[in-house]
Structure formats: C-alpha cells, structure tokens
Amino acid sequence: MKLLGYIRTCTDEQQNRIEIQDTLLHQFCLLYTKHTLVDVIVDKNVHAATPFEQRNGGNTVIELLHKGKASGLLMTELNRAFSVSIAGLVQEQWFKQYHFSIFTILDRIDTSQPEGWWSFACKMINLEYEHRKLHWQNSPTQTEVDGINQVLPYIPFGCVSLNKTANTTTTSTLYRDPVVWQIREIIVELQKQNRSLQYICEYLHHEQIPAPDGSGVWHTSTVAGLIETYDSFKYLPKLPLNYIKENMLLSKNSLS
C-alpha cells in the first residue's frame, strides 16, 4: 500500500523531532514491505488544536490522497494529526469514503482493519474525555460550600484541583502535583527514548509505581492517554508551596 507520511511539531524546541519521526516512518515501511512511503509532509510550529484540514501540511495530505497519490496516512502517533475526538472521527470517516486508511507506529493503529478502527475510536474518545474533564474542572461551580480550601484528586492524573469560595461561588484551579506529576515525566521521557508502550508498562510495574487506579497494573491504553495529554497539562502551575507546607504540618499534627 502506498502511504503518505505526516509529521507535526508545535514549537521550535521540537524541530529536532522531525528527523526522529522521519526515521521512524521510513523504518516502518522498510520493516513492513507491503507498504511504500511515497512522500513525507511536515507541519512546523502547528498546535495540536488546529484542525487537520486547516494546516498547510494537512491540506496537502488531503489533496494528494484525493488525487490518488496514496492509499493511506502514516504517522508516529495519532496526536500528530488529531487532538479532538469529533474532528478525528469525522476526518477518518472522510478517509473511509475514499478507501484511505490511517496507520500509526507507536499507537499501533491500522484503520484498514476493524480492530484498528476500534483502537482509533477509543483513543479519540479518551482524548475528548481528558479535554472535557479539564474544562469542567476550570469552570466556576455554583455551589455554596465552606470557605476552606480543598484539594481534590481528580483526573487528569498528576494534577489536583484547589477550590476557593467567595460570595457563595466556588472556583477551581488545576495545579500539577509535585510528586505524582513526576510519573508523567518518567513516562514521557521513556517515550522520547522510543520505548514501546508495553516496555513502559513493564518498567512502571518493575519500579512498583502505582497506576492511576491505585493498583500496580499498568495498561498500554493508560500510558498512551497520559502521553497524548501531556502537552495539554504541562503548562499548569505547580501546587503552591505554602499549601504543601500547611498540609504537611496538618498531617504531622494529626499523627502526634
């Protein structure tokens, strides 16, 4: 099958990843000889939230596919092209009408097969869930509660929500937990080293790092979700130091 490769970077600091992604795309087609890489399209300094068809490279991909230059789109990861589930699912349906398929290397997606399409849909829905959860946590809550600050262990993993009440209105702000967020950092660093999702799961299990559900069992879908949403949450502020100290003092007094 003739494939078009697609690469996207969102910052100047990520320009070194173009060569890495390009190498992975070519190695994939060398390994799976039934596929031929006819061209590689690159979008530089493009945010993930930009619709695929509104990107210069994305528009080029669509035109080339429509002209019959290739029968599929190849990426290292799904989030190179899609970050919102509705847009991704709609685009995939457009591809399907013209018998185009989507392939990803690290996510192991192949929409030419029913199982591959199911994996694609699950990842899109998981990404949408993370975005909606973030939006909900940052929205004012019209509920009268006491004026004491609270930290609630909500998803996204590695973050906490600090609530403040003023005039019977509660507002929530997300912060990165200085301890749990390190687990995300470990996962992303391993991914940058081109480690597979299965390898990362085994590493976390070996190091006895608890999974988001509190167990020691890590799943590749969980790891993939944490990697896909990392860029969305890494800009959140760290949990205020004074709050950490206050809670450490409260914990110490409760034990004495």
C-alpha positions as CSV (number, residue, x, y, z in Angstrom):
1,M,0.0,0.0,0.0
2,K,1.3,3.5,-0.9
3,L,1.4,5.7,2.2
4,L,1.9,9.4,2.8
5,G,4.0,10.2,5.9
6,Y,2.9,13.1,8.2
7,I,5.0,14.9,10.8
8,R,3.9,17.8,13.0
9,T,5.8,19.9,15.6
10,C,4.3,22.6,17.7
11,T,7.4,24.6,18.9
12,D,10.8,25.5,17.7
13,E,12.2,23.3,20.5
14,Q,10.7,20.3,18.9
15,Q,12.4,20.7,15.5
16,N,14.9,18.0,16.3
17,R,12.0,15.6,16.5
18,I,11.4,16.0,12.7
19,E,14.4,13.8,11.9
20,I,13.4,11.2,14.6
21,Q,9.8,11.0,13.2
22,D,11.0,10.8,9.6
23,T,13.4,7.9,10.5
24,L,10.6,6.0,12.2
25,L,8.3,6.4,9.2
26,H,11.0,5.1,6.8
27,Q,11.9,2.2,9.1
28,F,8.3,1.2,9.4
29,C,7.9,0.9,5.6
30,L,11.3,-1.0,5.4
31,L,10.1,-3.5,8.0
32,Y,6.6,-3.9,6.5
33,T,7.5,-4.3,2.9
34,K,3.8,-4.4,1.8
35,H,3.9,-0.6,2.4
36,T,5.7,2.1,0.4
37,L,6.3,5.6,1.6
38,V,5.7,7.9,-1.4
39,D,6.3,11.2,0.4
40,V,6.5,12.8,3.9
41,I,4.6,16.0,4.6
42,V,5.7,18.2,7.5
43,D,3.8,20.8,9.5
44,K,6.1,23.0,11.6
45,N,5.0,25.1,14.6
46,V,1.4,23.9,14.4
47,H,-0.6,23.5,17.5
48,A,-2.4,20.2,18.0
49,A,-5.8,22.0,18.3
50,T,-5.5,23.4,14.8
51,P,-7.9,21.3,12.6
52,F,-6.1,19.0,10.3
53,E,-7.7,20.4,7.1
54,Q,-6.7,24.0,8.1
55,R,-3.0,23.2,8.3
56,N,-0.8,23.7,5.3
57,G,0.6,20.2,5.5
58,G,-2.8,18.7,6.4
59,N,-4.4,20.3,3.4
60,T,-1.6,19.0,1.2
61,V,-2.1,15.5,2.5
62,I,-5.9,15.6,1.8
63,E,-5.2,16.9,-1.8
64,L,-2.6,14.2,-2.5
65,L,-4.9,11.4,-1.1
66,H,-7.8,12.8,-3.2
67,K,-5.6,12.7,-6.3
68,G,-4.8,9.0,-5.7
69,K,-1.2,9.5,-4.9
70,A,-1.5,7.2,-1.9
71,S,-4.0,5.0,-0.1
72,G,-3.1,5.7,3.5
73,L,-1.7,8.2,6.0
74,L,1.2,7.1,8.2
75,M,2.3,8.9,11.5
76,T,4.3,8.1,14.5
77,E,1.4,8.9,16.8
78,L,-2.2,9.7,16.4
79,N,-1.9,13.1,18.2
80,R,0.3,14.3,15.3
81,A,-2.9,14.8,13.3
82,F,-5.8,14.8,15.7
83,S,-6.3,16.2,19.2
84,V,-10.1,16.4,19.3
85,S,-12.2,13.3,19.0
86,I,-15.1,14.7,17.0
87,A,-12.7,16.2,14.3
88,G,-10.6,13.0,14.2
89,L,-13.6,10.7,13.8
90,V,-15.1,12.9,11.1
91,Q,-11.8,13.0,9.2
92,E,-11.5,9.3,9.5
93,Q,-14.9,8.9,8.0
94,W,-13.9,11.1,5.1
95,F,-10.9,8.9,4.6
96,K,-13.0,5.8,4.7
97,Q,-15.3,7.0,1.9
98,Y,-12.3,7.2,-0.4
99,H,-10.8,3.9,0.9
100,F,-8.0,5.6,2.7
101,S,-6.6,4.2,5.9
102,I,-4.7,5.6,8.9
103,F,-1.6,4.0,10.3
104,T,0.4,4.9,13.4
105,I,3.6,3.4,14.6
106,L,3.7,3.9,18.4
107,D,-0.1,3.6,18.9
108,R,-0.2,0.5,16.5
109,I,-3.3,1.7,14.7
110,D,-4.4,0.4,11.4
111,T,-7.9,1.5,10.4
112,S,-8.0,-0.8,7.4
113,Q,-8.8,-3.5,10.0
114,P,-11.9,-3.5,12.3
115,E,-9.7,-3.9,15.4
116,G,-7.5,-1.0,14.3
117,W,-10.5,1.3,13.8
118,W,-11.7,0.3,17.3
119,S,-8.4,1.3,18.8
120,F,-8.5,4.6,16.9
121,A,-12.0,5.4,18.2
122,C,-11.1,4.5,21.8
123,K,-8.1,6.8,21.7
124,M,-10.2,9.6,20.3
125,I,-12.8,9.3,22.9
126,N,-10.3,9.1,25.7
127,L,-8.7,12.3,24.4
128,E,-12.1,14.1,24.3
129,Y,-12.7,12.9,27.9
130,E,-9.5,14.4,29.1
131,H,-10.3,17.8,27.4
132,R,-13.8,17.9,28.8
133,K,-12.6,17.0,32.3
134,L,-10.1,19.8,32.2
135,H,-12.8,22.3,31.0
136,W,-15.2,21.2,33.7
137,Q,-12.6,21.5,36.5
138,N,-11.7,25.1,35.4
139,S,-15.4,26.2,35.3
140,P,-17.0,28.0,38.3
141,T,-19.2,25.8,40.4
142,Q,-22.4,27.5,41.6
143,T,-22.5,25.6,44.9
144,E,-22.4,27.0,48.4
145,V,-19.6,25.3,50.4
146,D,-17.5,26.4,53.4
147,G,-14.6,28.8,52.7
148,I,-11.9,26.3,53.4
149,N,-9.5,25.5,50.6
150,Q,-9.8,21.9,49.4
151,V,-7.5,19.7,47.3
152,L,-9.5,17.1,45.3
153,P,-7.7,14.2,43.5
154,Y,-9.4,14.5,40.1
155,I,-8.3,13.3,36.7
156,P,-6.1,14.4,34.9
157,F,-3.6,12.1,36.5
158,G,-0.8,14.1,38.3
159,C,-3.0,17.1,38.9
160,V,-5.1,18.4,41.8
161,S,-7.9,20.9,41.9
162,L,-7.7,23.7,44.5
163,N,-11.1,25.2,45.3
164,K,-11.7,28.7,46.7
165,T,-15.1,30.1,47.7
166,A,-16.1,33.8,47.6
167,N,-19.6,35.2,47.8
168,T,-21.1,31.6,47.6
169,T,-19.3,31.0,44.3
170,T,-16.7,28.3,44.1
171,T,-13.9,28.5,41.6
172,S,-11.5,25.6,40.8
173,T,-7.9,25.9,39.6
174,L,-5.8,23.0,38.4
175,Y,-2.3,22.5,39.6
176,R,0.4,19.9,39.0
177,D,1.1,17.7,42.0
178,P,4.9,17.9,42.5
179,V,5.1,14.2,43.4
180,V,2.6,12.4,41.1
181,W,3.4,14.6,38.1
182,Q,6.9,13.1,38.1
183,I,5.3,9.8,37.0
184,R,4.1,11.5,33.8
185,E,7.5,13.0,33.3
186,I,9.1,9.5,33.6
187,I,6.6,8.1,31.0
188,V,7.1,10.9,28.5
189,E,10.9,10.6,28.9
190,L,10.8,6.9,28.1
191,Q,8.6,7.6,25.1
192,K,11.1,10.2,23.9
193,Q,13.7,7.3,24.0
194,N,11.4,5.5,21.5
195,R,10.4,2.9,24.1
196,S,7.2,0.9,23.3
197,L,4.1,1.3,25.4
198,Q,4.5,-2.3,26.6
199,Y,8.0,-1.6,27.7
200,I,6.9,1.5,29.7
201,C,4.2,-0.6,31.4
202,E,6.7,-3.2,32.4
203,Y,9.1,-0.6,33.6
204,L,6.5,1.1,35.8
205,H,5.4,-2.3,37.2
206,H,9.1,-3.3,37.9
207,E,9.6,0.0,39.8
208,Q,6.4,-0.6,41.7
209,I,4.9,2.7,40.6
210,P,1.1,2.7,41.3
211,A,-1.2,3.1,38.3
212,P,-3.9,5.9,38.3
213,D,-6.5,3.5,39.7
214,G,-4.2,2.8,42.7
215,S,-3.2,-0.7,41.6
216,G,0.2,-1.8,40.3
217,V,-1.3,-2.8,36.9
218,W,-0.5,-0.5,34.0
219,H,-2.2,-0.8,30.7
220,T,-0.8,0.4,27.3
221,S,-4.0,2.4,26.8
222,T,-3.5,4.2,30.1
223,V,0.1,5.1,29.2
224,A,-0.9,6.2,25.7
225,G,-3.5,8.5,27.2
226,L,-1.0,10.1,29.6
227,I,1.4,10.7,26.8
228,E,-1.2,12.2,24.5
229,T,-2.5,14.6,27.1
230,Y,0.9,15.6,28.5
231,D,1.3,18.7,26.4
232,S,-2.2,19.9,27.4
233,F,-1.4,19.9,31.1
234,K,2.4,20.6,31.4
235,Y,1.8,24.3,31.4
236,L,-0.4,24.1,34.6
237,P,1.2,25.8,37.6
238,K,2.8,23.8,40.3
239,L,0.8,23.3,43.6
240,P,1.6,26.4,45.8
241,L,4.5,25.7,48.2
242,N,2.7,27.3,51.1
243,Y,-0.3,24.9,50.6
244,I,2.1,21.9,50.6
245,K,3.7,23.1,53.9
246,E,0.4,23.7,55.5
247,N,-0.9,20.3,54.7
248,M,2.4,18.6,55.8
249,L,2.0,20.4,59.1
250,L,-1.6,19.3,59.5
251,S,-0.6,15.7,58.7
252,K,2.2,15.8,61.3
253,N,-0.1,17.2,64.0
254,S,-2.8,14.6,63.3
255,L,-0.2,11.9,63.8
256,S,1.2,13.3,67.1
